[in-house]
Amino acid sequence: MITTFRDALKHATARLTAAGWERQTAFLEAALLLCSATGLERIKLLTSLDERLIEEYRHTYEAYLERRLAHEPLQYILGKQTFMSLDFAVTPDVLVPRGETELLVQEAIRFVQDEKWDQGTGPLSRCPAILDL
């Protein structure tokens, strides 16, 4: 029976692990889902493991867990994703920003800065359009 935050994390971590997630990833995702369901910051959650999980939060958490076990992207469930140190709203209507895209953006910024496009000294007289497709 799930009565505390600790119980909820153990239960979700075990279910995610049994479904093929690596244990560390399963625990992290379980914690993120529980934070989202309760509105708690991660540090508050982890320092309150023995507090009672109220019924409303437990139902929300279990619904989130079921969605994740159905392989719905974590970002869709949480409704956000950090990208380049900024939080972006994420829904099924958008692509989830990925870590490798951050690297691509950083390289594009470096390229534009290194080529001095804005001064007209590069091979083109203005900054080129850069797309990530």
N, CA and C atoms as an extended XYZ file, in Angstrom:
399
Properties=species:S:1:pos:R:3:atomname:S:1:resname:S:1:resid:I:1 pbc="F F F"
N         0.844       -1.188        0.000 N   MET     1
C         0.000        0.000        0.000 CA  MET     1
C         0.883        1.243        0.000 C   MET     1
N         0.536        2.187       -0.842 N   ILE     2
C         1.302        3.432       -0.954 CA  ILE     2
C         0.709        4.451        0.009 C   ILE     2
N         1.492        4.794        1.044 N   THR     3
C         1.005        5.786        2.003 CA  THR     3
C         1.935        6.979        2.146 C   THR     3
N         3.226        6.804        1.830 N   THR     4
C         4.195        7.889        1.986 CA  THR     4
C         4.879        8.177        0.655 C   THR     4
N         5.611        9.283        0.619 N   PHE     5
C         6.402        9.609       -0.569 CA  PHE     5
C         7.408        8.492       -0.843 C   PHE     5
N         8.004        7.956        0.211 N   ARG     6
C         8.983        6.870        0.052 CA  ARG     6
C         8.324        5.660       -0.612 C   ARG     6
N         7.130        5.281       -0.141 N   ASP     7
C         6.407        4.149       -0.735 CA  ASP     7
C         6.141        4.396       -2.219 C   ASP     7
N         5.712        5.612       -2.531 N   ALA     8
C         5.384        5.958       -3.919 CA  ALA     8
C         6.619        5.842       -4.804 C   ALA     8
N         7.751        6.345       -4.324 N   LEU     9
C         8.988        6.275       -5.112 CA  LEU     9
C         9.440        4.827       -5.304 C   LEU     9
N         9.381        4.032       -4.243 N   LYS    10
C         9.778        2.619       -4.341 CA  LYS    10
C         8.896        1.887       -5.353 C   LYS    10
N         7.588        2.101       -5.237 N   HIS    11
C         6.629        1.439       -6.118 CA  HIS    11
C         6.873        1.809       -7.586 C   HIS    11
N         6.993        3.097       -7.852 N   ALA    12
C         7.171        3.557       -9.239 CA  ALA    12
C         8.526        3.121       -9.789 C   ALA    12
N         9.557        3.220       -8.964 N   THR    13
C        10.896        2.801       -9.409 CA  THR    13
C        10.887        1.321       -9.772 C   THR    13
N        10.247        0.495       -8.955 N   ALA    14
C        10.172       -0.945       -9.228 CA  ALA    14
C         9.403       -1.218      -10.518 C   ALA    14
N         8.296       -0.520      -10.724 N   ARG    15
C         7.504       -0.734      -11.945 CA  ARG    15
C         8.249       -0.297      -13.191 C   ARG    15
N         8.910        0.851      -13.125 N   LEU    16
C         9.678        1.328      -14.283 CA  LEU    16
C        10.864        0.406      -14.567 C   LEU    16
N        11.532       -0.047      -13.524 N   THR    17
C        12.663       -0.960      -13.695 CA  THR    17
C        12.195       -2.272      -14.324 C   THR    17
N        11.083       -2.789      -13.836 N   ALA    18
C        10.532       -4.032      -14.398 CA  ALA    18
C        10.141       -3.861      -15.863 C   ALA    18
N         9.814       -2.631      -16.246 N   ALA    19
C         9.418       -2.357      -17.638 CA  ALA    19
C        10.616       -2.044      -18.537 C   ALA    19
N        11.833       -2.074      -17.961 N   GLY    20
C        13.024       -1.921      -18.797 CA  GLY    20
C        13.850       -0.674      -18.582 C   GLY    20
N        13.420        0.227      -17.707 N   TRP    21
C        14.219        1.414      -17.416 CA  TRP    21
C        15.405        1.006      -16.547 C   TRP    21
N        16.540        1.656      -16.727 N   GLU    22
C        17.664        1.453      -15.810 CA  GLU    22
C        17.259        1.979      -14.443 C   GLU    22
N        17.781        1.387      -13.382 N   ARG    23
C        17.334        1.727      -12.022 CA  ARG    23
C        17.492        3.210      -11.707 C   ARG    23
N        18.639        3.809      -12.025 N   GLN    24
C        18.849        5.227      -11.729 CA  GLN    24
C        17.861        6.105      -12.504 C   GLN    24
N        17.658        5.782      -13.760 N   THR    25
C        16.714        6.527      -14.588 CA  THR    25
C        15.302        6.363      -14.050 C   THR    25
N        14.968        5.139      -13.652 N   ALA    26
C        13.636        4.866      -13.104 CA  ALA    26
C        13.396        5.693      -11.844 C   ALA    26
N        14.387        5.745      -10.952 N   PHE    27
C        14.224        6.524       -9.715 CA  PHE    27
C        14.084        8.015      -10.031 C   PHE    27
N        14.921        8.521      -10.925 N   LEU    28
C        14.858        9.942      -11.276 CA  LEU    28
C        13.493       10.281      -11.880 C   LEU    28
N        13.029        9.475      -12.803 N   GLU    29
C        11.736        9.740      -13.426 CA  GLU    29
C        10.599        9.617      -12.417 C   GLU    29
N        10.683        8.634      -11.528 N   ALA    30
C         9.670        8.486      -10.481 CA  ALA    30
C         9.629        9.738       -9.607 C   ALA    30
N        10.800       10.254       -9.248 N   ALA    31
C        10.870       11.460       -8.421 CA  ALA    31
C        10.319       12.674       -9.162 C   ALA    31
N        10.659       12.813      -10.436 N   LEU    32
C        10.152       13.946      -11.223 CA  LEU    32
C         8.632       13.886      -11.361 C   LEU    32
N         8.099       12.700      -11.569 N   LEU    33
C         6.651       12.548      -11.675 CA  LEU    33
C         5.969       12.878      -10.345 C   LEU    33
N         6.577       12.434       -9.243 N   LEU    34
C         6.000       12.714       -7.925 CA  LEU    34
C         6.067       14.203       -7.604 C   LEU    34
N         7.160       14.846       -7.975 N   CYS    35
C         7.261       16.298       -7.780 CA  CYS    35
C         6.170       17.016       -8.566 C   CYS    35
N         5.955       16.590       -9.782 N   SER    36
C         4.931       17.219      -10.611 CA  SER    36
C         3.538       16.982      -10.037 C   SER    36
N         3.285       15.778       -9.561 N   ALA    37
C         1.967       15.448       -9.015 CA  ALA    37
C         1.667       16.205       -7.727 C   ALA    37
N         2.704       16.483       -6.940 N   THR    38
C         2.505       17.125       -5.628 CA  THR    38
C         2.804       18.616       -5.629 C   THR    38
N         3.542       19.082       -6.637 N   GLY    39
C         3.950       20.481       -6.662 CA  GLY    39
C         5.174       20.765       -5.810 C   GLY    39
N         5.821       19.722       -5.306 N   LEU    40
C         7.008       19.892       -4.457 CA  LEU    40
C         8.275       20.002       -5.299 C   LEU    40
N         9.228       20.775       -4.808 N   GLU    41
C        10.565       20.792       -5.396 CA  GLU    41
C        11.245       19.473       -5.025 C   GLU    41
N        12.189       19.041       -5.838 N   ARG    42
C        12.854       17.751       -5.603 CA  ARG    42
C        13.512       17.670       -4.230 C   ARG    42
N        14.187       18.739       -3.818 N   ILE    43
C        14.872       18.709       -2.521 CA  ILE    43
C        13.865       18.559       -1.382 C   ILE    43
N        12.713       19.229       -1.498 N   LYS    44
C        11.666       19.114       -0.468 CA  LYS    44
C        11.116       17.699       -0.440 C   LYS    44
N        10.900       17.124       -1.608 N   LEU    45
C        10.406       15.752       -1.678 CA  LEU    45
C        11.384       14.797       -0.993 C   LEU    45
N        12.650       14.915       -1.351 N   LEU    46
C        13.657       13.980       -0.842 CA  LEU    46
C        13.949       14.164        0.641 C   LEU    46
N        13.597       15.309        1.203 N   THR    47
C        13.772       15.515        2.645 CA  THR    47
C        12.474       15.263        3.410 C   THR    47
N        11.443       14.812        2.703 N   SER    48
C        10.131       14.563        3.319 CA  SER    48
C         9.611       13.172        2.970 C   SER    48
N        10.499       12.227        2.794 N   LEU    49
C        10.105       10.908        2.295 CA  LEU    49
C         9.081       10.186        3.166 C   LEU    49
N         9.083       10.459        4.446 N   ASP    50
C         8.163        9.747        5.338 CA  ASP    50
C         6.839       10.474        5.546 C   ASP    50
N         6.650       11.595        4.834 N   GLU    51
C         5.360       12.294        4.935 CA  GLU    51
C         4.291       11.529        4.173 C   GLU    51
N         3.077       11.703        4.611 N   ARG    52
C         1.926       11.021        4.023 CA  ARG    52
C         1.621       11.601        2.644 C   ARG    52
N         1.350       10.718        1.708 N   LEU    53
C         0.953       11.102        0.350 CA  LEU    53
C        -0.574       11.139        0.325 C   LEU    53
N        -1.136       12.338        0.181 N   ILE    54
C        -2.593       12.441        0.212 CA  ILE    54
C        -3.194       11.785       -1.031 C   ILE    54
N        -4.431       11.356       -0.898 N   GLU    55
C        -5.121       10.569       -1.934 CA  GLU    55
C        -5.134       11.254       -3.302 C   GLU    55
N        -5.426       12.549       -3.316 N   GLU    56
C        -5.485       13.288       -4.589 CA  GLU    56
C        -4.149       13.217       -5.328 C   GLU    56
N        -3.067       13.437       -4.604 N   TYR    57
C        -1.738       13.378       -5.218 CA  TYR    57
C        -1.401       11.964       -5.663 C   TYR    57
N        -1.813       10.969       -4.868 N   ARG    58
C        -1.530        9.580       -5.221 CA  ARG    58
C        -2.211        9.212       -6.536 C   ARG    58
N        -3.450        9.630       -6.711 N   HIS    59
C        -4.173        9.329       -7.960 CA  HIS    59
C        -3.510       10.012       -9.150 C   HIS    59
N        -3.128       11.264       -8.979 N   THR    60
C        -2.443       11.998      -10.052 CA  THR    60
C        -1.124       11.305      -10.393 C   THR    60
N        -0.370       10.942       -9.354 N   TYR    61
C         0.922       10.268       -9.536 CA  TYR    61
C         0.752        8.950      -10.275 C   TYR    61
N        -0.225        8.161       -9.876 N   GLU    62
C        -0.448        6.878      -10.539 CA  GLU    62
C        -0.840        7.069      -12.002 C   GLU    62
N        -1.612        8.105      -12.288 N   ALA    63
C        -1.981        8.393      -13.683 CA  ALA    63
C        -0.739        8.780      -14.485 C   ALA    63
N         0.119        9.597      -13.901 N   TYR    64
C         1.377        9.973      -14.564 CA  TYR    64
C         2.234        8.740      -14.814 C   TYR    64
N         2.332        7.882      -13.814 N   LEU    65
C         3.143        6.672      -13.941 CA  LEU    65
C         2.615        5.776      -15.053 C   LEU    65
N         1.321        5.610      -15.138 N   GLU    66
C         0.730        4.782      -16.202 CA  GLU    66
C         1.044        5.363      -17.580 C   GLU    66
N         0.976        6.678      -17.696 N   ARG    67
C         1.315        7.327      -18.971 CA  ARG    67
C         2.775        7.055      -19.326 C   ARG    67
N         3.657        7.139      -18.334 N   ARG    68
C         5.083        6.916      -18.600 CA  ARG    68
C         5.341        5.468      -18.963 C   ARG    68
N         4.665        4.549      -18.269 N   LEU    69
C         4.824        3.131      -18.582 CA  LEU    69
C         4.316        2.803      -19.987 C   LEU    69
N         3.418        3.629      -20.510 N   ALA    70
C         2.942        3.483      -21.890 CA  ALA    70
C         3.888        4.177      -22.867 C   ALA    70
N         5.039        4.621      -22.363 N   HIS    71
C         6.109        5.246      -23.145 CA  HIS    71
C         5.767        6.631      -23.673 C   HIS    71
N         4.853        7.308      -23.005 N   GLU    72
C         4.622        8.713      -23.331 CA  GLU    72
C         5.847        9.486      -22.860 C   GLU    72
N         6.368       10.392      -23.676 N   PRO    73
C         7.551       11.136      -23.252 CA  PRO    73
C         7.343       11.847      -21.911 C   PRO    73
N         8.344       11.749      -21.059 N   LEU    74
C         8.293       12.357      -19.732 CA  LEU    74
C         7.963       13.844      -19.823 C   LEU    74
N         8.517       14.517      -20.822 N   GLN    75
C         8.307       15.952      -20.975 CA  GLN    75
C         6.846       16.287      -21.244 C   GLN    75
N         6.128       15.430      -21.955 N   TYR    76
C         4.702       15.666      -22.193 CA  TYR    76
C         3.922       15.551      -20.884 C   TYR    76
N         4.300       14.588      -20.069 N   ILE    77
C         3.619       14.395      -18.787 CA  ILE    77
C         3.905       15.575      -17.852 C   ILE    77
N         5.168       15.993      -17.805 N   LEU    78
C         5.555       17.106      -16.927 CA  LEU    78
C         5.097       18.452      -17.483 C   LEU    78
N         4.951       18.523      -18.805 N   GLY    79
C         4.507       19.761      -19.444 CA  GLY    79
C         5.598       20.780      -19.647 C   GLY    79
N         6.865       20.360      -19.477 N   LYS    80
C         7.963       21.305      -19.669 CA  LYS    80
C         9.262       20.559      -19.943 C   LYS    80
N        10.230       21.312      -20.476 N   GLN    81
C        11.581       20.797      -20.709 CA  GLN    81
C        12.537       21.971      -20.662 C   GLN    81
N        13.650       21.788      -19.984 N   THR    82
C        14.675       22.817      -19.952 CA  THR    82
C        15.527       22.690      -21.211 C   THR    82
N        15.776       23.825      -21.847 N   PHE    83
C        16.609       23.868      -23.050 CA  PHE    83
C        17.424       25.148      -22.993 C   PHE    83
N        18.737       25.015      -23.026 N   MET    84
C        19.647       26.171      -22.972 CA  MET    84
C        19.334       27.031      -21.736 C   MET    84
N        19.135       26.360      -20.598 N   SER    85
C        18.879       26.989      -19.295 CA  SER    85
C        17.534       27.707      -19.211 C   SER    85
N        16.643       27.453      -20.141 N   LEU    86
C        15.309       28.054      -20.125 CA  LEU    86
C        14.269       26.933      -20.086 C   LEU    86
N        13.189       27.143      -19.338 N   ASP    87
C        12.106       26.168      -19.314 CA  ASP    87
C        11.107       26.490      -20.422 C   ASP    87
N        10.793       25.483      -21.215 N   PHE    88
C         9.829       25.627      -22.294 CA  PHE    88
C         8.625       24.743      -22.016 C   PHE    88
N         7.438       25.259      -22.314 N   ALA    89
C         6.227       24.453      -22.223 CA  ALA    89
C         6.259       23.415      -23.334 C   ALA    89
N         5.890       22.194      -22.996 N   VAL    90
C         5.914       21.098      -23.961 CA  VAL    90
C         4.561       20.385      -23.914 C   VAL    90
N         3.981       20.195      -25.084 N   THR    91
C         2.742       19.425      -25.238 CA  THR    91
C         2.964       18.434      -26.375 C   THR    91
N         2.045       17.520      -26.577 N   PRO    92
C         2.176       16.606      -27.719 CA  PRO    92
C         2.164       17.323      -29.072 C   PRO    92
N         1.824       18.620      -29.089 N   ASP    93
C         1.806       19.380      -30.336 CA  ASP    93
C         3.182       19.894      -30.757 C   ASP    93
N         4.193       19.699      -29.904 N   VAL    94
C         5.538       20.205      -30.212 CA  VAL    94
C         6.561       19.087      -30.083 C   VAL    94
N         7.712       19.299      -30.696 N   LEU    95
C         8.814       18.358      -30.540 CA  LEU    95
C         9.509       18.638      -29.211 C   LEU    95
N         9.973       17.592      -28.564 N   VAL    96
C        10.667       17.732      -27.291 CA  VAL    96
C        12.089       18.211      -27.566 C   VAL    96
N        12.505       19.341      -26.964 N   PRO    97
C        13.897       19.783      -27.134 CA  PRO    97
C        14.861       18.728      -26.571 C   PRO    97
N        15.897       18.427      -27.292 N   ARG    98
C        16.850       17.382      -26.900 CA  ARG    98
C        18.212       17.988      -26.565 C   ARG    98
N        18.972       17.273      -25.765 N   GLY    99
C        20.301       17.713      -25.376 CA  GLY    99
C        21.234       17.903      -26.565 C   GLY    99
N        21.159       16.996      -27.541 N   GLU   100
C        22.040       17.125      -28.706 CA  GLU   100
C        21.697       18.363      -29.529 C   GLU   100
N        20.447       18.809      -29.451 N   THR   101
C        20.067       20.038      -30.153 CA  THR   101
C        20.706       21.247      -29.478 C   THR   101
N        20.868       21.195      -28.150 N   GLU   102
C        21.574       22.275      -27.446 CA  GLU   102
C        22.980       22.425      -28.005 C   GLU   102
N        23.665       21.302      -28.221 N   LEU   103
C        25.014       21.336      -28.781 CA  LEU   103
C        24.998       21.947      -30.172 C   LEU   103
N        24.026       21.567      -30.980 N   LEU   104
C        23.905       22.114      -32.331 CA  LEU   104
C        23.695       23.629      -32.288 C   LEU   104
N        22.836       24.098      -31.396 N   VAL   105
C        22.578       25.534      -31.260 CA  VAL   105
C        23.844       26.253      -30.794 C   VAL   105
N        24.542       25.681      -29.823 N   GLN   106
C        25.790       26.290      -29.349 CA  GLN   106
C        26.808       26.402      -30.478 C   GLN   106
N        26.902       25.357      -31.299 N   GLU   107
C        27.834       25.385      -32.432 CA  GLU   107
C        27.413       26.413      -33.477 C   GLU   107
N        26.121       26.533      -33.731 N   ALA   108
C        25.629       27.530      -34.690 CA  ALA   108
C        25.935       28.941      -34.194 C   ALA   108
N        25.728       29.172      -32.903 N   ILE   109
C        26.039       30.483      -32.329 CA  ILE   109
C        27.533       30.767      -32.457 C   ILE   109
N        28.353       29.772      -32.122 N   ARG   110
C        29.805       29.945      -32.239 CA  ARG   110
C        30.211       30.231      -33.680 C   ARG   110
N        29.619       29.497      -34.622 N   PHE   111
C        29.919       29.685      -36.036 CA  PHE   111
C        29.603       31.110      -36.476 C   PHE   111
N        28.416       31.582      -36.120 N   VAL   112
C        28.009       32.931      -36.518 CA  VAL   112
C        28.918       33.972      -35.873 C   VAL   112
N        29.245       33.785      -34.603 N   GLN   113
C        30.114       34.746      -33.916 CA  GLN   113
C        31.527       34.731      -34.504 C   GLN   113
N        32.052       33.542      -34.771 N   ASP   114
C        33.403       33.429      -35.310 CA  ASP   114
C        33.518       34.018      -36.707 C   ASP   114
N        32.484       33.910      -37.496 N   GLU   115
C        32.533       34.392      -38.876 CA  GLU   115
C        32.247       35.886      -38.996 C   GLU   115
N        31.838       36.519      -37.926 N   LYS   116
C        31.557       37.959      -37.922 CA  LYS   116
C        30.571       38.342      -39.036 C   LYS   116
N        29.519       37.574      -39.151 N   TRP   117
C        28.523       37.817      -40.188 CA  TRP   117
C        27.902       39.197      -40.078 C   TRP   117
N        27.670       39.649      -38.850 N   ASP   118
C        26.971       40.923      -38.674 CA  ASP   118
C        27.796       42.114      -39.145 C   ASP   118
N        29.096       41.953      -39.317 N   GLN   119
C        29.951       43.044      -39.779 CA  GLN   119
C        30.192       42.991      -41.285 C   GLN   119
N        29.643       41.997      -41.943 N   GLY   120
C        29.804       41.896      -43.388 CA  GLY   120
C        31.198       41.465      -43.814 C   GLY   120
N        31.988       40.862      -42.898 N   THR   121
C        33.348       40.469      -43.248 CA  THR   121
C        33.469       38.994      -43.603 C   THR   121
N        32.383       38.229      -43.426 N   GLY   122
C        32.414       36.810      -43.761 CA  GLY   122
C        32.155       36.614      -45.239 C   GLY   122
N        32.034       35.356      -45.678 N   PRO   123
C        31.796       35.078      -47.093 CA  PRO   123
C        30.462       35.627      -47.600 C   PRO   123
N        29.531       35.917      -46.725 N   LEU   124
C        28.257       36.511      -47.116 CA  LEU   124
C        28.146       37.879      -46.458 C   LEU   124
N        27.331       38.733      -47.022 N   SER   125
C        27.214       40.092      -46.469 CA  SER   125
C        26.267       40.166      -45.273 C   SER   125
N        25.534       39.116      -44.997 N   ARG   126
C        24.672       39.121      -43.826 CA  ARG   126
C        24.658       37.716      -43.228 C   ARG   126
N        24.132       37.604      -42.032 N   CYS   127
C        24.067       36.325      -41.322 CA  CYS   127
C        23.167       35.359      -42.083 C   CYS   127
N        23.607       34.143      -42.300 N   PRO   128
C        22.758       33.174      -42.992 CA  PRO   128
C        21.639       32.686      -42.061 C   PRO   128
N        20.576       32.188      -42.651 N   ALA   129
C        19.514       31.531      -41.879 CA  ALA   129
C        20.018       30.148      -41.494 C   ALA   129
N        19.798       29.790      -40.241 N   ILE   130
C        20.247       28.482      -39.767 CA  ILE   130
C        19.028       27.717      -39.287 C   ILE   130
N        18.832       26.492      -39.807 N   LEU   131
C        17.674       25.681      -39.457 CA  LEU   131
C        18.134       24.368      -38.861 C   LEU   131
N        17.359       23.845      -37.926 N   ASP   132
C        17.557       22.513      -37.398 CA  ASP   132
C        16.359       21.689      -37.855 C   ASP   132
N        16.585       20.826      -38.823 N   LEU   133
C        15.485       20.003      -39.360 CA  LEU   133
C        15.654       18.569      -38.964 C   LEU   133
